Amino acid sequence: MKNSLKKILNGRLKNSLWMVSEKGISFFGLIFVTSLVAKYIGPSVYGELALAGTIFAIVRAVAILGIDQIYFKQASKKSYQNDQLIINAIYIISSIYIPFSVLTLGWFYFYGSGQHTVFFVATCLAVYIGVIDIRAIHLDAILLSKYNVIANLVGILISLILRYLLVYFDLPIELLSIPIILSAFIPFLLRQAIFNSKIKLQSSNLKRIHFVSYYKYFLKVGTPLVLSSLSVTIYTQCSNLILATFESTKEVGYYAVASTLAGCWYFVPVTLMMSYLSGIYNERDEEKSLKKSVKLFRSISIFCIFIIIILSFFGKFIITKLYGDAFIPSIKIFYYLLLANYFSVMGFFFFRLTLKYGGYKFLANKMVFSCVINVPLTYIFVRLYGVIGGAYAIIITEFISSFIINLFYKPLRAKEILLQTIGFSSAK
């Protein structure tokens, strides 16, 4: 029994290390090369790139229909042996994403600024490729993240080289669209080949009745998740939209740089949680599940605080050295967004834990409520304080969403987790 448990834990640890290494290399590679690109194109155009990412992140949140959450949970349990769920998930996502994308691109072309439309088209294609890459979720869920690492690193390496060459040879900035697309397309192709050779899922005979039944299932189960993920996307990206509307894309560029650097460590605790939460999902004893949750929450919280302290000392140096004096206004925003990211990590923990208890409706209500709080807060603070107001709004929203609202979902036992994390036993 002990050997079996040790083997499982070692497998999760190795999987976490693979996921962390891949995301770390790709993320920090992107930071260094993107900083060169940011210097090259300036805050205004960089802000347009960030705005394109914001818009299609919203489209993605609608199209995914909660399938990523549902699929991860099912794949973790290894409850099926054919590719029927994968194929139907791709069809369903495509049937939603493509129409919304066409409408979005049409609106921007006819009613937007019309400048650098190619960035919006490239971002649209890259996000679509990423959102239908269901096999990436499968590999993470069954602790084979090393294959995701291989695929993603090859794609990101090629993309980074192309971006560097673009800056080095002083090429037209519109060519940035090529590495944007390839950063998603190359890993997609490699992952398909790896998955087909390593994962033995039987090919299913897909029929229309299967597609309809899956569509009904995902609409029923996924709609609350759509509401929650869409609300999260809106309130985390709300600052970009409001800044673009009432300020300019230059302010969007400042905020985007600060947000990128302030969240550069986010993938580490989230990746660790993704591996170890599968053990909590499969734990049937609620007291043991609570102990595991407290232990994970405490470890992640300590790690986050340590990282925030370190980054606080070097934030100014990093921004000025990487992005130059043109992005000095990003420094102050960076400090505030570090705190917001801490609350966000803790919120991710409770979000994933809530899925264990089937709290889809609660998540939907919570995220919608958080969004309702954030949008007017962002509008008011941006109008009063400018770009820094967006940071104020997201801090308040993330705190309420992560530590206040979760107390009202009893199966989650958030109060007990929080109290036991700091060394207190909760009252029965």
C-alpha positions in Angstrom: 0.0 0.0 0.0 2.8 2.4 1.0 4.8 1.5 -2.2 1.7 2.1 -4.3 1.0 5.5 -2.6 4.7 6.5 -3.0 4.5 5.6 -6.7 1.4 7.7 -7.2 2.9 10.7 -5.4 6.2 10.4 -7.3 4.2 10.3 -10.6 2.4 13.5 -9.6 5.6 15.2 -8.6 7.3 14.3 -11.9 4.2 15.4 -13.8 4.2 18.7 -11.9 7.9 19.3 -12.6 7.4 18.6 -16.3 4.5 21.1 -16.4 6.4 23.7 -14.5 9.5 23.4 -16.6 7.6 23.7 -19.9 5.5 26.7 -18.8 8.6 28.3 -17.2 10.8 28.0 -20.2 8.1 29.1 -22.6 6.9 32.0 -20.4 10.3 33.4 -19.6 11.3 33.0 -23.2 8.2 34.9 -24.2 9.0 37.7 -21.7 12.5 38.3 -23.0 11.7 38.1 -26.7 8.4 40.0 -26.2 10.3 42.7 -24.4 12.4 43.2 -27.5 9.2 43.3 -29.6 7.6 45.8 -27.2 10.6 48.1 -27.4 10.4 47.8 -31.2 6.7 48.5 -31.7 6.1 50.8 -28.7 3.3 51.0 -26.1 0.5 51.9 -28.5 0.9 49.0 -30.9 1.7 46.6 -28.0 -1.5 47.7 -26.5 -3.4 46.7 -29.7 -1.9 43.2 -29.5 -3.0 43.0 -25.8 -6.5 44.2 -26.8 -6.7 41.5 -29.5 -5.8 38.9 -26.9 -8.4 40.3 -24.5 -11.2 40.2 -27.1 -10.6 36.6 -28.2 -10.1 35.4 -24.7 -13.7 36.4 -24.2 -14.7 34.5 -27.3 -12.8 31.5 -26.1 -14.5 31.5 -22.8 -17.9 31.3 -24.5 -16.8 28.6 -27.0 -15.1 26.3 -24.5 -18.5 25.7 -22.8 -16.8 24.4 -19.7 -15.4 21.4 -21.7 -11.9 21.9 -20.5 -13.0 21.5 -16.8 -15.3 18.6 -17.5 -12.9 16.8 -19.7 -10.0 17.1 -17.2 -12.1 15.6 -14.5 -13.3 12.7 -16.7 -9.8 12.0 -18.1 -8.3 12.0 -14.6 -10.7 9.1 -13.7 -9.8 7.3 -17.0 -13.5 6.5 -17.3 -13.6 6.0 -21.1 -11.5 4.3 -23.8 -12.5 5.9 -27.1 -12.1 9.2 -28.8 -15.8 10.0 -29.0 -15.6 12.7 -26.3 -12.6 14.4 -27.9 -14.1 14.5 -31.4 -17.5 15.8 -30.2 -15.8 18.3 -28.0 -13.9 19.7 -30.9 -17.0 19.9 -33.1 -19.0 21.6 -30.4 -16.3 24.2 -29.6 -15.9 24.9 -33.4 -19.6 25.4 -33.9 -19.6 28.2 -31.2 -16.1 29.7 -31.7 -16.2 30.3 -35.5 -19.5 32.2 -35.7 -18.6 34.4 -32.7 -15.1 35.1 -34.2 -16.5 36.1 -37.6 -18.9 38.5 -35.9 -16.1 39.9 -33.7 -13.7 40.4 -36.7 -16.4 42.0 -38.7 -17.3 44.4 -35.9 -13.7 45.4 -35.4 -13.1 45.9 -39.2 -16.1 48.1 -39.8 -16.5 49.9 -36.4 -13.1 49.7 -34.8 -9.9 51.6 -35.6 -9.2 49.4 -38.6 -5.4 49.6 -37.8 -3.4 46.4 -37.7 -6.4 44.1 -38.3 -3.9 41.4 -39.2 -3.1 41.1 -35.4 -6.7 40.4 -34.6 -7.0 37.8 -37.4 -3.8 36.1 -36.2 -4.9 36.1 -32.6 -8.2 34.7 -33.6 -6.6 31.7 -35.4 -4.1 31.1 -32.6 -6.8 31.0 -30.0 -9.0 28.7 -32.1 -6.1 26.2 -32.5 -5.5 26.3 -28.8 -9.1 25.9 -27.8 -9.6 22.8 -29.9 -6.4 21.2 -28.7 -8.3 18.9 -26.2 -5.5 16.3 -26.3 -3.3 18.7 -24.2 -5.9 18.5 -21.4 -5.9 14.7 -21.7 -2.1 14.4 -21.4 -2.1 16.7 -18.3 -4.9 14.8 -16.7 -3.3 11.4 -17.0 0.1 12.7 -15.8 1.9 12.7 -19.1 2.6 16.3 -19.3 6.2 15.7 -20.5 4.7 15.2 -24.0 3.0 18.6 -23.8 6.4 20.0 -22.8 8.0 18.7 -25.9 5.3 19.9 -28.2 5.0 23.4 -26.6 8.7 24.0 -26.4 9.3 23.3 -30.1 6.5 25.6 -31.0 7.5 28.4 -28.7 11.2 28.1 -29.7 10.3 28.6 -33.4 7.9 31.4 -32.6 10.6 33.2 -30.4 13.2 32.9 -33.1 10.9 34.4 -35.7 10.0 37.3 -33.4 13.7 37.9 -32.7 14.5 37.9 -36.4 11.7 40.3 -37.1 13.2 42.8 -34.7 16.8 42.2 -35.7 16.1 42.8 -39.4 13.7 45.6 -38.8 10.9 44.0 -40.7 7.3 45.3 -40.9 5.4 44.8 -37.7 2.5 43.1 -39.4 4.7 40.0 -39.8 4.3 39.4 -36.1 1.1 37.6 -37.1 3.2 34.6 -38.4 4.8 33.7 -35.0 1.5 34.4 -33.2 -0.2 31.6 -35.3 2.8 29.2 -35.3 3.1 29.4 -31.5 -0.2 27.5 -31.4 -0.2 25.5 -34.6 3.2 23.7 -34.3 2.4 22.3 -30.8 -1.0 21.3 -32.0 0.5 19.2 -34.8 3.2 17.7 -32.7 0.7 16.9 -29.9 -1.5 15.1 -32.4 1.3 12.8 -33.5 2.5 12.2 -29.9 -1.0 11.5 -28.6 -1.8 9.0 -31.4 1.4 7.1 -30.8 1.2 7.0 -26.9 -2.5 7.0 -26.1 -4.5 4.0 -27.3 -8.0 5.3 -27.6 -10.3 3.3 -29.9 -11.8 5.2 -32.9 -15.5 5.5 -32.5 -18.1 5.4 -35.1 -19.5 8.9 -34.7 -23.2 9.5 -35.5 -25.4 12.5 -35.4 -27.2 11.2 -32.4 -24.0 11.1 -30.5 -23.2 14.7 -31.4 -26.7 15.9 -30.3 -26.5 14.0 -27.0 -23.1 15.4 -26.2 -24.3 18.9 -27.2 -27.2 18.6 -24.8 -25.0 17.3 -22.0 -22.4 20.1 -22.4 -25.1 22.7 -22.6 -26.6 21.4 -19.4 -23.4 20.9 -17.4 -21.2 23.5 -19.1 -23.5 26.5 -19.2 -22.8 27.3 -15.5 -19.1 26.9 -16.2 -19.4 29.2 -19.2 -21.0 31.8 -17.1 -18.2 31.5 -14.5 -15.3 31.4 -16.9 -16.7 34.2 -19.0 -17.2 36.3 -15.9 -13.7 35.6 -14.8 -12.4 36.5 -18.3 -14.4 39.7 -18.4 -13.4 40.9 -15.0 -9.7 40.0 -15.4 -9.6 41.6 -18.9 -12.0 44.4 -18.1 -9.3 46.9 -17.5 -7.9 46.5 -21.0 -11.4 47.1 -22.5 -12.2 50.2 -20.4 -8.7 51.6 -20.8 -8.9 51.2 -24.6 -12.4 52.9 -24.6 -11.7 55.9 -22.3 -7.9 56.3 -22.4 -5.8 54.8 -25.3 -4.1 51.7 -26.4 -0.9 53.2 -24.9 -2.4 52.7 -21.4 -3.4 49.2 -22.5 0.2 48.6 -23.3 1.4 49.8 -19.9 -1.1 47.7 -18.1 -0.4 44.6 -20.3 3.3 44.7 -19.5 2.7 45.1 -15.8 0.1 42.3 -15.9 2.4 39.9 -17.8 5.3 40.4 -15.4 3.2 40.4 -12.3 1.7 37.0 -13.4 5.0 35.5 -14.5 5.1 33.1 -11.5 1.3 32.3 -11.6 1.8 29.1 -13.7 4.0 27.4 -11.0 1.4 27.2 -8.1 -1.4 26.5 -10.6 0.5 23.7 -12.3 1.4 22.1 -8.9 -2.3 22.3 -7.9 -3.4 20.7 -11.2 -1.4 17.6 -10.4 -2.2 17.3 -6.8 -5.9 18.2 -7.0 -6.5 15.0 -8.9 -5.7 13.1 -5.7 -8.2 15.2 -3.8 -10.8 14.6 -6.5 -10.5 10.8 -6.0 -10.5 10.9 -2.2 -13.8 9.7 -0.8 -13.1 10.2 2.9 -14.1 13.9 3.5 -11.8 14.3 6.5 -8.8 13.1 4.6 -9.8 15.3 1.7 -10.0 18.3 4.0 -6.5 17.5 5.4 -5.1 17.2 1.9 -6.8 20.5 0.9 -5.4 22.3 3.9 -1.9 21.0 3.3 -2.0 22.0 -0.4 -3.5 25.4 0.3 -0.9 26.2 3.0 2.0 25.1 0.8 0.8 27.1 -2.2 0.1 30.2 0.0 3.6 30.2 1.5 5.2 29.8 -1.9 3.1 32.7 -3.4 4.0 35.1 -0.5 7.7 34.3 -0.9 7.6 34.9 -4.7 5.8 38.2 -4.3 8.3 39.5 -1.8 11.2 38.6 -4.2 9.6 40.2 -7.2 8.7 43.4 -5.2 12.4 44.1 -4.8 13.3 43.6 -8.4 10.2 44.9 -10.2 11.6 48.3 -11.2 14.9 46.8 -12.4 13.2 44.1 -14.5 10.8 46.5 -16.3 13.3 49.2 -17.1 15.9 46.7 -18.3 13.6 44.6 -20.4 11.1 47.1 -21.8 13.0 50.4 -21.5 12.0 53.9 -20.3 8.9 54.0 -22.5 7.2 51.5 -20.1 8.2 53.2 -16.8 4.4 53.8 -16.0 4.1 50.0 -15.8 6.2 49.8 -12.6 3.6 51.1 -10.1 0.9 49.0 -11.7 3.2 45.9 -11.4 3.3 46.2 -7.6 -0.4 46.3 -7.2 -1.0 43.4 -9.6 1.4 41.1 -7.7 -1.1 41.2 -4.8 -4.0 40.6 -7.2 -2.3 37.5 -8.6 -1.9 36.1 -5.1 -5.7 36.4 -4.5 -6.2 34.9 -8.0 -4.1 31.8 -7.3 -6.1 31.2 -4.1 -9.2 31.6 -6.0 -8.1 29.0 -8.6 -7.6 26.6 -5.7 -11.2 27.0 -4.5 -12.5 27.0 -8.0 -11.0 23.6 -8.8 -12.0 22.2 -5.4 -15.6 23.3 -5.9 -15.7 21.2 -9.0 -15.3 18.1 -6.9 -18.6 18.7 -5.2 -20.4 19.6 -8.4 -20.8 23.2 -7.5 -21.3 24.4 -11.0 -24.3 26.6 -10.2 -22.4 28.1 -7.3 -19.4 28.9 -9.5 -21.6 30.5 -12.1 -23.3 32.7 -9.5 -20.0 33.6 -7.8 -18.3 34.6 -11.0 -21.2 36.5 -12.3 -21.4 38.4 -9.0 -17.7 39.0 -9.1 -18.0 40.4 -12.7 -20.9 42.6 -11.6 -18.7 44.0 -8.9 -15.6 44.5 -11.1 -17.0 46.2 -14.2 -18.4 49.3 -12.4 -15.4 49.3 -10.0 -13.0 49.3 -13.0 -15.0 52.0 -14.7 -15.1 54.3 -11.7 -11.4 53.8 -10.7 -10.1 54.2 -14.3 -12.1 57.4 -14.6 -10.8 58.6 -11.3 -7.2 57.4 -11.3 -6.4 56.4 -14.9 -4.5 53.2 -15.6 -3.6 52.5 -12.0 -7.3 52.4 -11.2 -7.6 49.1 -13.1 -5.2 47.6 -10.7 -7.2 48.8 -7.7 -10.4 47.3 -9.1 -8.9 43.9 -9.8 -7.4 43.6 -6.3 -10.7 44.3 -4.6 -12.6 41.9 -6.9 -10.1 39.0 -6.5 -10.1 39.3 -2.7 -13.9 39.2 -2.5 -14.1 36.4 -5.1 -11.4 34.2 -3.4 -11.9 34.7 0.3 -15.4 36.1 0.9 -17.8 34.5 -1.5 -16.4 30.9 -1.1 -17.4 30.9 2.5 -21.0 30.6 1.5 -20.6 27.2 -0.3 -20.8 24.7 2.6 -19.5 21.6 0.9 -16.3 23.4 0.1 -15.6 24.0 3.8 -13.6 27.1 2.9 -13.8 28.5 6.4 -12.2 25.3 7.9 -9.5 25.3 5.2 -8.6 29.0 5.9 -8.6 28.5 9.7 -6.6 25.3 9.7 -4.1 26.8 7.2 -3.2 29.5 9.8 -3.2 27.0 12.7 -6.7 27.3 14.1 -9.3 24.5 14.4 -12.6 25.6 13.1 -15.6 25.4 15.4 -18.0 22.5 14.8 
